[in-house]
Amino acid sequence: MPSNDTPLADSPLPPAPAPAPDPEAVSAEAQPGGISDRVATRQARDLSVGQRPGTLTVGENALVPRLFLISYDEQFFEEKEYGSYEELRAFFRGHPELRHWIDVRGYNDLALMERLMADFDLHPLQMEDVLGDYQRAKVELFDDNRLFMVTRMTDFTALLEIDDDQLSIFTGPNYIISFQDDYDDCLDSVRVRIRSGFSKIKQKPVLYLAYALTDVVLDHYYPTMAAIGDYIETLEERIFVGRSDRRVLNRILHIKKDIVRFRRLVYPEREKIAEILRMPDEVISEEMKLYFRDCYDHAIQAMDLAESYRESVSSLVDLYLSDQSNRMNEVMKVLTIISSIFIPLSFVVGLYGMNFQREAPDGTINRLNMPELYEPWGYPVLLGILAVIVSGQMIYFYRKGWLSNR
């Protein structure tokens, strides 16, 4: 998907997805649809219940913040991690002629968050959304045509679940501030472009950097969906080769939940970009809207993929049930054939097992009572008759195709 500087030009493909993980290699404790994510989200919401709007709350598992600053213009570039916010602020204020990207990774310093909110005039409600870390994708316009954007970064982990992190972006006249709760992200390609000497990011307004971050996040939706697609194919192959069991059905249902979750992430992203495109030209210039339209196309494509995979998973459930039904039919066919073979044999031996004596107690002969009982070759003849019956049945079943797997 396009992540270069010219949205209408041919763009490189997204990174190749990792091979689909083997379902058998995943333990029962590491099933898709991670419990920990749901628990963390619920705990974050529980902390905000009943609080005054705009109250900043840091989660228990939040990481210690790391501060990164990238400053640039067409001739200048500097990238540095600062151990002190005072040093970062001093450099930022000392170079108003540059454009700056302040990248904050980790939230576990409430005092730092309050200072950033005061220094950059960030609204408490927006900072509350940042620290809450479970907001859906959205965009808000506030004073001086500044924007507050939230997007969701995604990845399909080795535990067969979609891992998503919140990326919050504030734009200013010569800076953007990004917040995320993890040290690792998918934004390295943007950093590499800024480091290069001929990047369009250095030539465009700082809002272009916000577009570039949004674009690369959308680009990473495709490897996530590709990994999900490969995993669906793996499950489908297991069903076709007859290796499906109850665990396969559980994993189908889990991956279905992941796809629904992914769609729930992409849909607000599409609406967010559509709202950006509706903003007046003094906020988003017509040139910048051209780039955001490219992002909108990516969001639409991701939505289409999600819908396609959701239908594929639904078909996979039907395929699994059909496979189980076919296997049950095969078992019933074998049992029916065995029963069909032994029913006539049981009839014959049951007939000759009746205790009607040929010779009466007074010595007379009952000629209608089984004369074969006293024949010297009666037993071998009866065994031969049983063998002929079985052979005839097998030939009949074979000609009907009941003994084949077709």
SULLIN-V728859 format. One record per backbone hydrogen bond with DSSP energy under -1.0 kcal/mol. CO is the residue of the C=O (numbers start at 1). NH is the residue of the N-H. E is the energy in kcal/mol with one decimal. If there is no record, write none. Layout:
co->CO nh->NH e->E
co->CO nh->NH e->E
//
This chain:
co->6 nh->9 e->-1.3
co->22 nh->25 e->-1.5
co->23 nh->26 e->-1.1
co->27 nh->30 e->-1.0
co->34 nh->38 e->-1.1
co->35 nh->39 e->-2.5
co->36 nh->40 e->-2.7
co->37 nh->41 e->-2.4
co->38 nh->42 e->-2.5
co->39 nh->43 e->-2.6
co->40 nh->44 e->-2.3
co->41 nh->45 e->-2.1
co->42 nh->46 e->-2.4
co->43 nh->47 e->-1.9
co->48 nh->51 e->-1.5
co->52 nh->55 e->-1.7
co->59 nh->62 e->-1.2
co->63 nh->108 e->-3.0
co->66 nh->105 e->-2.3
co->67 nh->82 e->-2.5
co->68 nh->103 e->-2.9
co->69 nh->80 e->-2.1
co->70 nh->101 e->-2.6
co->71 nh->78 e->-2.5
co->72 nh->99 e->-2.7
co->76 nh->73 e->-2.3
co->78 nh->71 e->-2.9
co->80 nh->69 e->-2.7
co->84 nh->88 e->-1.6
co->85 nh->89 e->-2.9
co->86 nh->90 e->-2.3
co->87 nh->91 e->-2.3
co->88 nh->92 e->-2.6
co->89 nh->93 e->-2.8
co->90 nh->94 e->-1.6
co->95 nh->98 e->-1.3
co->99 nh->72 e->-2.5
co->100 nh->176 e->-1.8
co->101 nh->70 e->-2.1
co->102 nh->178 e->-2.9
co->103 nh->68 e->-2.3
co->104 nh->180 e->-1.7
co->105 nh->66 e->-1.9
co->107 nh->109 e->-2.9
co->109 nh->113 e->-2.0
co->110 nh->114 e->-2.2
co->111 nh->115 e->-2.0
co->112 nh->116 e->-2.5
co->113 nh->117 e->-2.2
co->114 nh->118 e->-2.0
co->115 nh->119 e->-3.1
co->116 nh->120 e->-2.1
co->117 nh->122 e->-2.3
co->123 nh->127 e->-2.2
co->124 nh->128 e->-2.2
co->125 nh->129 e->-1.6
co->126 nh->130 e->-1.9
co->127 nh->131 e->-2.5
co->128 nh->132 e->-1.9
co->129 nh->133 e->-1.2
co->138 nh->150 e->-2.7
co->140 nh->148 e->-2.5
co->143 nh->146 e->-1.5
co->146 nh->142 e->-2.6
co->147 nh->171 e->-2.3
co->148 nh->140 e->-2.4
co->149 nh->169 e->-3.1
co->150 nh->138 e->-1.3
co->151 nh->167 e->-2.9
co->153 nh->165 e->-2.4
co->155 nh->163 e->-3.6
co->157 nh->160 e->-1.6
co->161 nh->157 e->-2.5
co->163 nh->155 e->-1.3
co->165 nh->153 e->-3.3
co->167 nh->151 e->-2.4
co->168 nh->179 e->-2.6
co->169 nh->149 e->-2.9
co->170 nh->177 e->-2.6
co->174 nh->100 e->-2.1
co->175 nh->172 e->-2.8
co->176 nh->102 e->-2.7
co->177 nh->170 e->-2.7
co->178 nh->104 e->-3.1
co->179 nh->168 e->-2.4
co->180 nh->106 e->-3.2
co->187 nh->191 e->-1.6
co->188 nh->192 e->-2.6
co->189 nh->193 e->-1.8
co->190 nh->194 e->-2.1
co->191 nh->195 e->-2.0
co->192 nh->196 e->-1.4
co->200 nh->204 e->-1.5
co->205 nh->208 e->-1.8
co->206 nh->210 e->-1.2
co->207 nh->211 e->-2.1
co->208 nh->212 e->-2.6
co->209 nh->213 e->-2.3
co->210 nh->214 e->-2.1
co->211 nh->215 e->-2.8
co->212 nh->216 e->-2.2
co->213 nh->217 e->-1.8
co->214 nh->218 e->-2.1
co->215 nh->219 e->-2.3
co->216 nh->220 e->-1.5
co->218 nh->221 e->-1.4
co->219 nh->222 e->-1.1
co->220 nh->224 e->-1.2
co->221 nh->225 e->-2.4
co->222 nh->226 e->-2.8
co->223 nh->227 e->-2.5
co->224 nh->228 e->-2.0
co->225 nh->229 e->-2.6
co->226 nh->230 e->-2.5
co->227 nh->231 e->-2.1
co->228 nh->232 e->-2.3
co->229 nh->233 e->-2.1
co->230 nh->234 e->-2.0
co->231 nh->235 e->-2.3
co->232 nh->236 e->-2.5
co->233 nh->237 e->-2.5
co->234 nh->238 e->-2.0
co->235 nh->239 e->-1.8
co->236 nh->240 e->-2.1
co->237 nh->241 e->-2.3
co->238 nh->243 e->-2.9
co->239 nh->242 e->-1.1
co->245 nh->249 e->-1.5
co->246 nh->250 e->-2.0
co->247 nh->251 e->-2.2
co->248 nh->252 e->-2.2
co->249 nh->253 e->-2.3
co->250 nh->254 e->-2.0
co->251 nh->255 e->-2.5
co->252 nh->256 e->-1.9
co->253 nh->257 e->-1.7
co->254 nh->258 e->-2.0
co->255 nh->259 e->-2.1
co->256 nh->260 e->-2.2
co->257 nh->261 e->-2.4
co->258 nh->262 e->-2.7
co->259 nh->263 e->-2.6
co->260 nh->264 e->-1.9
co->261 nh->265 e->-1.1
co->262 nh->266 e->-2.2
co->263 nh->267 e->-2.5
co->266 nh->270 e->-2.2
co->267 nh->271 e->-1.9
co->268 nh->272 e->-2.5
co->269 nh->273 e->-2.1
co->270 nh->274 e->-2.2
co->271 nh->275 e->-1.9
co->272 nh->276 e->-1.9
co->273 nh->277 e->-2.2
co->276 nh->279 e->-1.3
co->280 nh->283 e->-1.5
co->280 nh->284 e->-2.4
co->285 nh->289 e->-2.2
co->286 nh->290 e->-1.3
co->288 nh->292 e->-2.2
co->289 nh->293 e->-2.1
co->290 nh->294 e->-1.0
co->291 nh->295 e->-1.4
co->292 nh->296 e->-2.3
co->293 nh->297 e->-2.1
co->294 nh->298 e->-1.8
co->295 nh->299 e->-2.3
co->296 nh->300 e->-2.2
co->297 nh->301 e->-2.4
co->298 nh->302 e->-2.4
co->299 nh->303 e->-2.2
co->300 nh->304 e->-2.3
co->301 nh->305 e->-2.4
co->302 nh->306 e->-2.4
co->303 nh->307 e->-2.4
co->304 nh->308 e->-2.5
co->305 nh->309 e->-2.9
co->306 nh->310 e->-2.1
co->307 nh->311 e->-2.0
co->308 nh->312 e->-2.0
co->309 nh->313 e->-2.6
co->310 nh->314 e->-2.1
co->311 nh->315 e->-2.3
co->312 nh->316 e->-1.9
co->313 nh->317 e->-2.1
co->314 nh->318 e->-1.8
co->315 nh->319 e->-2.6
co->316 nh->320 e->-2.6
co->317 nh->321 e->-2.5
co->318 nh->322 e->-2.5
co->319 nh->323 e->-2.6
co->320 nh->324 e->-2.6
co->321 nh->325 e->-2.2
co->322 nh->326 e->-2.6
co->323 nh->327 e->-2.5
co->324 nh->328 e->-2.1
co->325 nh->329 e->-2.3
co->326 nh->330 e->-2.3
co->327 nh->331 e->-2.0
co->328 nh->332 e->-2.6
co->329 nh->333 e->-2.4
co->330 nh->334 e->-2.1
co->331 nh->335 e->-2.5
co->332 nh->336 e->-2.4
co->333 nh->337 e->-2.4
co->334 nh->338 e->-2.5
co->335 nh->339 e->-2.4
co->336 nh->340 e->-2.9
co->337 nh->341 e->-2.0
co->338 nh->342 e->-2.0
co->339 nh->343 e->-1.8
co->342 nh->346 e->-3.0
co->343 nh->347 e->-1.9
co->344 nh->348 e->-2.4
co->345 nh->349 e->-2.7
co->346 nh->350 e->-2.0
co->347 nh->351 e->-2.2
co->348 nh->352 e->-2.1
co->351 nh->354 e->-1.1
co->358 nh->366 e->-4.1
co->360 nh->363 e->-1.8
co->364 nh->360 e->-2.9
co->365 nh->367 e->-1.1
co->366 nh->369 e->-1.6
co->368 nh->370 e->-1.0
co->370 nh->373 e->-1.3
co->371 nh->374 e->-1.2
co->372 nh->375 e->-1.4
co->375 nh->378 e->-1.3
co->377 nh->381 e->-2.2
co->378 nh->382 e->-2.4
co->379 nh->383 e->-2.4
co->380 nh->384 e->-2.3
co->381 nh->385 e->-2.4
co->382 nh->386 e->-2.4
co->383 nh->387 e->-2.3
co->384 nh->388 e->-2.5
co->385 nh->389 e->-2.3
co->386 nh->390 e->-2.4
co->387 nh->391 e->-2.7
co->388 nh->392 e->-2.6
co->389 nh->393 e->-2.1
co->390 nh->394 e->-2.4
co->391 nh->395 e->-2.4
co->392 nh->396 e->-2.1
co->393 nh->397 e->-2.8
co->394 nh->398 e->-2.3
co->395 nh->399 e->-2.3
co->396 nh->400 e->-1.6
co->397 nh->402 e->-2.3
co->398 nh->401 e->-1.1
//
